[in-house]
C-alpha cells in the first residue's frame, strides 16, 4: 500500500506512520497500531499487508527528534486489492510475438 502526504510548514525532521485494520478514532490511532518511524521522505510503502483487507493510516511529523512528534493526521483508509480473478492470457490475432493479459 503506497502512502504519501504533503509536508506542512515547520520543523519536521521525519515522519511516523501508523496503520491498523481497526479504525481507532479520527486523529488518534489505537495503541496496538503498527508503527513505522524515522521516515524522511513524504511517502512510504507498507508491505506485508493482507489482500482484500481495509487498513487505516495516520501520519505524524517528528518535530524535535528523540521520539517527540506532532499530532496525527486525519485517518484515511484504503483496501489492499485482492488477487486478480478470471485471468486470461491469449495472443492477439495475427501476432506471434505478443500476449494479451486480461483479468477482473
C-alpha positions in Angstrom: 0.0 0.0 0.0 1.6 3.3 -1.1 1.1 6.2 1.3 2.1 9.8 0.6 1.5 13.1 2.2 2.3 16.8 1.9 4.7 18.5 4.3 3.3 21.3 6.3 5.4 24.4 7.1 7.5 23.8 10.2 10.5 21.9 11.6 9.7 18.3 10.7 12.8 16.2 10.6 10.9 13.0 9.8 7.6 11.2 9.9 5.8 8.5 11.8 3.2 6.3 10.0 0.8 4.1 12.0 -1.6 1.7 10.4 -4.2 -0.8 11.6 -7.1 -2.9 10.4 -9.1 -1.2 13.2 -10.2 2.4 12.7 -9.4 3.9 16.1 -10.5 7.5 16.3 -10.3 10.1 13.6 -7.0 11.6 14.8 -5.7 9.0 17.3 -4.6 5.6 16.2 -5.0 2.7 18.5 -2.0 1.9 20.7 -1.7 -1.5 19.0 -1.5 0.0 15.5 1.6 -1.0 13.6 4.2 1.8 13.5 7.0 2.9 11.2 9.1 5.8 12.3 12.2 7.6 11.0 10.7 8.2 7.6 12.4 11.2 5.9 10.6 11.2 2.6 6.9 12.2 2.1 5.9 8.7 1.1 6.3 5.2 2.1 5.2 1.7 1.0 3.5 -0.5 3.6 4.4 -4.1 2.8 3.2 -7.5 4.2 -0.4 -6.5 4.2 -3.3 -8.9 3.7 -5.1 -8.8 0.3 -8.7 -7.6 0.5 -8.3 -6.0 3.9 -9.0 -2.4 4.7 -6.2 -0.6 6.5 -6.5 2.8 8.3 -3.4 5.1 8.2 -2.3 8.1 10.2 0.8 10.2 9.7 2.6 12.5 12.2 5.7 14.7 11.9 8.7 14.1 14.1 9.3 17.7 15.1 12.1 17.7 17.6 13.7 14.2 17.2 14.1 11.7 20.0 10.5 10.5 19.6 8.8 13.9 20.0 6.1 14.3 17.4 3.3 16.5 16.3 -0.4 15.4 16.3 -1.5 12.7 13.9 -3.2 13.5 10.7 -6.8 12.7 10.0 -7.4 9.0 9.4 -7.6 7.7 5.9 -8.4 4.2 4.7 -7.8 2.0 1.7 -8.3 -1.6 0.9 -5.4 -3.7 -0.4 -6.7 -5.2 -3.6 -7.2 -8.9 -3.7 -5.6 -11.2 -6.3 -6.9 -10.8 -9.8 -9.6 -13.2 -10.9 -10.6 -14.6 -14.3 -7.0 -14.2 -15.6 -6.7 -14.9 -19.3 -3.6 -14.9 -21.5 -4.0 -15.0 -25.2 -2.2 -14.0 -28.4 -3.7 -11.0 -30.2 -5.0 -12.1 -33.6 -2.2 -12.1 -36.2 0.6 -11.8 -33.7 3.1 -14.5 -32.7 5.4 -12.3 -30.5 2.9 -10.7 -28.2 0.4 -11.8 -25.5 -2.7 -10.0 -24.2 -3.4 -10.4 -20.5 -6.9 -9.6 -19.1 -8.4 -10.0 -15.7 -11.2 -8.7 -13.4 
